[in-house]
Amino acid sequence: MKDKVLLFINGEPPKSFPDLSGYDLIACTDGAFHYLKEKRFPLDKLDFISGDFDSHTGSDEEVYQEKFILTLDQDKTDFHKALEIILDKGFRAIDVFGASGGEQDHFLGNLTVAYTFKDRLEIRFYDEFSEYYFIPKDFTVQKVKNRMISLYPFPIVENITTKGLNWPLTNGSLSITSRIGTRNFAVEDEVSVHYESGDLLFFVGRDDIEYPPIY
């Protein structure tokens, strides 16, 4: 397996970019290409741009045309098709920017796409508030004291036990239709989660944000 991928998709553009030197492949969907260009991202760093390109015109598109990968399947989202390309190239770990914000049906769709790839790819989403990703049934994260932690069942998680949270769970259950575990926070530097069945989306608030009080 190769190493890490940076992928930009067409949601809310990031206000700043991560250190590009930490990635072996950098890509975007065609919608994200527009905001990267506007934000003066170094477009020569892109390894590929995928999509149907129905809205692309102009000199920049012509300059980088050799990096375009045309994906016309209308039964799949641009995010889904970009992940297929990345998987075919032999990568596994992907940091995704631009998944949230904008139209919320797109955000929910992006989570569903990530769910379908969760056993084949390690996908981490980043936005202006948090990072979030699906976690295995035994999971530990460190250096998170005082940061917001949310647990979101997808759709049901059973026999879940947590350590290091202000409101811990002991052999509890979470369900998208009844009880979810959002707006908690870490009281220890290390937080651990164990659950027996289901799938769990784990949110960690950014450490440079002062969150409002939790009641």
Backbone torsions as a table, in degrees:
resi	resn	phi	psi	omega
1	MET	NA	143.9	173.9
2	LYS	-84.4	-169.7	-172.6
3	ASP	-100.1	-133.3	-164.8
4	LYS	-96.5	147.6	-179.9
5	VAL	-114.7	143.0	170.7
6	LEU	-110.4	123.0	-177.3
7	LEU	-126.9	129.0	174.6
8	PHE	-106.1	129.9	176.3
9	ILE	-123.3	174.6	-162.7
10	ASN	-90.4	62.5	170.5
11	GLY	-113.4	-139.9	177.3
12	GLU	-71.8	123.5	-179.7
13	PRO	-63.2	141.9	176.2
14	PRO	-67.1	146.7	178.2
15	LYS	-76.1	-23.4	176.3
16	SER	-145.1	162.3	-177.2
17	PHE	-107.0	147.9	175.6
18	PRO	-71.4	171.3	176.8
19	ASP	-66.5	112.7	-175.0
20	LEU	-69.0	-19.5	-177.9
21	SER	-68.7	-13.7	-179.4
22	GLY	-85.4	7.4	-174.6
23	TYR	-124.9	143.0	178.0
24	ASP	-93.4	-17.1	177.3
25	LEU	-147.8	136.0	179.4
26	ILE	-126.8	129.3	-174.6
27	ALA	-144.6	168.8	175.0
28	CYS	-153.9	160.1	169.3
29	THR	-82.9	164.7	-174.0
30	ASP	-65.0	-31.7	176.8
31	GLY	-65.9	-39.7	178.9
32	ALA	-68.8	-26.3	179.3
33	PHE	-55.9	-37.0	-178.4
34	HIS	-64.0	-47.1	-178.0
35	TYR	-74.1	-29.4	174.9
36	LEU	-62.9	-40.8	178.2
37	LYS	-63.8	-43.9	-179.8
38	GLU	-65.4	-33.4	-179.0
39	LYS	-89.7	10.1	176.1
40	ARG	59.9	37.4	171.4
41	PHE	-65.6	143.0	178.4
42	PRO	-69.2	91.7	-172.4
43	LEU	-61.7	-23.6	178.1
44	ASP	-66.7	-15.3	178.6
45	LYS	-79.7	-13.4	-179.3
46	LEU	-71.6	132.9	176.4
47	ASP	-88.7	-33.0	172.2
48	PHE	-157.1	157.4	176.1
49	ILE	-128.4	120.9	-175.2
50	SER	-115.5	151.6	178.6
51	GLY	150.6	-171.0	179.3
52	ASP	-95.0	-12.0	172.5
53	PHE	59.1	29.6	-179.8
54	ASP	-73.3	-13.7	-179.6
55	SER	-110.4	12.1	-173.8
56	HIS	-96.5	123.0	171.4
57	THR	-146.4	154.0	175.9
58	GLY	119.0	168.9	-172.3
59	SER	-67.5	-36.9	-178.7
60	ASP	-61.4	-41.1	178.8
61	GLU	-63.1	-36.7	179.2
62	GLU	-69.0	-39.2	-179.3
63	VAL	-62.1	-40.0	-175.3
64	TYR	-103.1	20.2	-175.3
65	GLN	-60.3	-30.8	-179.1
66	GLU	-68.6	-14.5	178.9
67	LYS	-95.4	-2.5	-179.9
68	PHE	-75.8	136.0	171.1
69	ILE	-118.9	112.7	-175.6
70	LEU	-77.6	125.1	178.8
71	THR	-129.3	107.3	-171.5
72	LEU	-101.1	-3.3	-176.2
73	ASP	-65.1	108.1	-177.9
74	GLN	-80.2	-3.9	176.7
75	ASP	-85.6	-4.9	179.3
76	LYS	-128.2	148.2	177.3
77	THR	-75.4	163.4	176.4
78	ASP	-60.6	-35.9	177.3
79	PHE	-62.1	-47.2	179.1
80	HIS	-57.6	-46.5	-177.3
81	LYS	-67.9	-35.3	176.6
82	ALA	-65.2	-39.2	177.8
83	LEU	-64.7	-37.3	176.8
84	GLU	-62.0	-41.5	178.5
85	ILE	-63.0	-45.4	-179.0
86	ILE	-63.7	-41.1	178.2
87	LEU	-63.4	-41.8	178.8
88	ASP	-63.3	-27.6	-179.7
89	LYS	-82.7	-3.7	173.6
90	GLY	93.6	12.3	178.4
91	PHE	-92.5	160.2	179.8
92	ARG	-129.0	-40.5	-176.0
93	ALA	-95.0	127.3	-175.1
94	ILE	-135.3	127.9	169.7
95	ASP	-99.0	126.1	-173.9
96	VAL	-115.8	127.5	174.3
97	PHE	-115.9	144.5	177.8
98	GLY	91.4	19.5	-179.0
99	ALA	-84.6	-27.9	-176.7
100	SER	-109.6	179.1	-177.2
101	GLY	80.9	169.2	179.9
102	GLY	69.7	-139.1	-178.4
103	GLU	-76.7	124.1	-171.3
104	GLN	-71.5	-21.7	174.8
105	ASP	-65.9	-31.7	175.6
106	HIS	-65.4	-41.9	179.3
107	PHE	-60.3	-47.4	178.9
108	LEU	-63.7	-38.3	176.8
109	GLY	-63.3	-38.5	178.9
110	ASN	-64.9	-38.4	176.4
111	LEU	-64.0	-40.3	179.6
112	THR	-65.0	-40.1	176.8
113	VAL	-62.2	-45.7	179.1
114	ALA	-59.8	-37.6	178.2
115	TYR	-60.9	-40.6	-178.4
116	THR	-68.3	-22.4	-179.3
117	PHE	-103.4	3.2	-168.1
118	LYS	-63.4	-24.9	179.8
119	ASP	-88.7	-7.0	-178.8
120	ARG	-116.2	-25.0	-177.7
121	LEU	-131.9	148.8	173.9
122	GLU	-100.6	97.6	-173.5
123	ILE	-104.7	126.0	174.2
124	ARG	-120.8	126.6	177.0
125	PHE	-94.1	145.3	176.3
126	TYR	-132.7	135.8	171.4
127	ASP	-140.5	-166.6	-174.4
128	GLU	-73.6	-10.2	-176.5
129	PHE	-113.5	-32.9	-171.3
130	SER	-161.8	172.9	165.0
131	GLU	-116.9	149.3	-175.4
132	TYR	-152.9	150.0	-172.5
133	TYR	-169.2	159.2	173.8
134	PHE	-77.1	139.1	-176.9
135	ILE	-116.8	153.8	176.4
136	PRO	-72.6	175.6	-174.6
137	LYS	-71.5	-19.7	170.7
138	ASP	-123.7	115.4	-170.2
139	PHE	-143.3	139.8	176.3
140	THR	-136.9	137.1	175.3
141	VAL	-129.2	144.6	-175.6
142	GLN	-119.7	166.6	178.2
143	LYS	59.3	47.1	-178.0
144	VAL	-123.9	10.6	-176.9
145	LYS	-56.2	135.1	179.7
146	ASN	72.5	5.4	178.2
147	ARG	-93.9	149.5	177.8
148	MET	-64.2	135.4	176.6
149	ILE	-129.3	129.2	175.7
150	SER	-127.0	139.4	177.1
151	LEU	-115.6	121.1	-176.2
152	TYR	-123.0	113.1	-178.9
153	PRO	-69.8	146.6	-175.5
154	PHE	-135.4	76.8	-3.5
155	PRO	-99.0	-14.8	-176.1
156	ILE	-136.2	138.0	173.5
157	VAL	-129.3	130.9	-176.0
158	GLU	-118.8	149.6	178.1
159	ASN	53.3	58.5	-179.6
160	ILE	-100.6	133.9	177.3
161	THR	-128.0	132.5	-179.7
162	THR	-123.6	153.7	173.8
163	LYS	-133.7	142.6	177.0
164	GLY	94.1	3.3	179.5
165	LEU	-103.4	154.1	179.0
166	ASN	-62.7	-39.4	175.3
167	TRP	-116.0	91.7	-176.3
168	PRO	-76.6	161.6	173.9
169	LEU	-116.9	142.0	176.0
170	THR	-131.2	108.6	-178.5
171	ASN	51.3	40.2	179.5
172	GLY	-93.1	-178.7	177.6
173	SER	-133.4	147.4	176.6
174	LEU	-126.1	144.5	-179.7
175	SER	-145.4	139.9	179.8
176	ILE	-63.7	-20.7	-177.8
177	THR	-98.1	-5.7	-176.9
178	SER	-138.2	-62.4	-175.2
179	ARG	-130.5	121.5	175.0
180	ILE	-117.6	169.1	-173.0
181	GLY	-115.3	45.2	-177.6
182	THR	-86.0	163.1	173.0
183	ARG	61.1	38.5	170.2
184	ASN	-95.0	179.2	172.7
185	PHE	-153.1	157.2	-174.9
186	ALA	-82.5	130.2	174.9
187	VAL	-104.2	-5.8	175.1
188	GLU	-123.3	162.3	178.6
189	ASP	-69.9	-25.6	-179.5
190	GLU	-116.8	132.4	175.5
191	VAL	-119.5	132.7	177.5
192	SER	-123.7	148.5	-179.9
193	VAL	-135.2	132.7	172.1
194	HIS	-132.3	133.7	173.9
195	TYR	-144.2	158.9	-172.1
196	GLU	-96.7	-33.5	-178.3
197	SER	-150.3	157.1	-178.8
198	GLY	102.2	-167.6	178.2
199	ASP	-136.9	140.3	-170.5
200	LEU	-130.2	127.9	174.9
201	LEU	-95.6	127.6	-172.2
202	PHE	-113.6	123.0	179.8
203	PHE	-109.5	133.6	174.1
204	VAL	-122.3	119.7	178.9
205	GLY	-66.9	147.7	176.9
206	ARG	-63.5	146.4	-175.3
207	ASP	-82.6	-3.1	179.5
208	ASP	-105.2	15.4	179.7
209	ILE	-113.3	131.8	174.7
210	GLU	-91.8	107.9	-175.9
211	TYR	-82.5	151.5	176.9
212	PRO	-67.5	160.1	180.0
213	PRO	-59.3	149.8	177.6
214	ILE	-105.3	127.2	-177.3
215	TYR	-105.2	NA	NA
